[in-house]
């Protein structure tokens, strides 16, 4: 916990140093405009996530909490939040949160488990017909029948 507190206290100083370095490289006005533009991108990203949460809530999909708990959406939300916070270091961390390889490592680090692949929607069998299951060749194997008798 003391490390996190120290990082939070050091971050504004590091952001100021990063802003001075970027400002000296491209100019103060351009650095301010760049920072403003990135913050607007972050606000737009968060806005799209909230809109998606509203749509999910209307359709009975869970709303904001389901998006917050969904690992891919939560990392997009984290990136949007980091973009919204002024500073080039937080912007760099936000970009890293959008890189697929980094996202996968963060998922394993935070979640501890592999992401579950999405399932195809289940169809209800039509009345009067037996349900048929289609499998690809890789999804099944032929086995020899055991010595049991069928009744």
Buried (B, 14 or more C-beta within 10 A) or exposed (E): EEEEEEEEEEBEEBBEEBBEEBBEEEEEEEBEEBBEEBBEBBBEBBEEBBEBBEEBBEEEEBBBEBBEEBBEBBBBBBBBBBBBBBBBBBBEBBBBBBEEEBBBEBBEEEEEEEEEEEEEEEEEEEEEEEEEEEEEEEEEEEEEEEEEEEE
